[in-house]
């Protein structure tokens, strides 16, 4: 029984670590926009086709700023 519980625990830890290894970040350089405003350098979530794993989506938190996401994932565009 102890081996069974240990095996399940290790498997759960493996799945948990794999799911977080997929969440990657991208460094964005600062830039001057055409209208003259400057966008500071920052991190953003890696581009993909998911609406649910972005920092700005409700339920998520940007680990660099601590800001909670506010966008509804159903209404977001890709």
N, C-alpha and C positions, 0 to 999 in steps of 0.2 A: 504494500500500500504506500509506503514511504517513497519508493522509487517512482510510482505512478504520479504522486503529487509533485515530486521534484521534476519529473519530465514535463508535466503540464506547466509548471512555473517557468522553467527554462524556455519552453516554447512560447509562452506569453511574453516573456522578456524579449525574445528574438523578434516577434511580430511588432512589438512596441518600438524597438530600436529601428527596425526596417522602415516603419511608417514615418518616423522622424528624420531618417536619413534622406528621404525624398524631398523634404521641405528645404529648399536651398535659397540663398539670397544672392543678389546681384548688386555690385557697387555701381552707382550712377555718378559720373563726373558732373561737377557744376558747369552751368552753361548760361550764356547771355541769350535771352530770347529776342525775337524780332521786335517786340514792343518795348524793349529796353529793360525788362525786369530780369533779375538774376535768380536762377534756381540754384540753391546750395547743393553741394554734393551730399548724397544720401544712399542708404540701402533700400532696396525694394525686393519683394518676393519674386522669385524666378518666373519668367513668363511661361505659361502653359495654357491649356484649354480648360482649366478648372476655375469655377467661380467661387469655390468654397475655401480655398487655401490662401487667399490673398490677405495681406495685413489689413486692408480697408474693409473687409467683409465682416458683418455682424458676427459676434462670437469669437473673433480672433483679436489678438493684441500684437502690436508691433513690438518686438523684443528690444529694439534699439531706442524707441521713444516712450514706450509704455502706453501709447495712445490706443484706445479701443476702436475696433472697426465699426463703421456706421452704415455701410452700404448693404442693401438687401441683395443676396446672391441671385435671387430669381429675376430681378430687374436689371442686373448688370449685363453689359455687352462684353463680348470677347475682345 
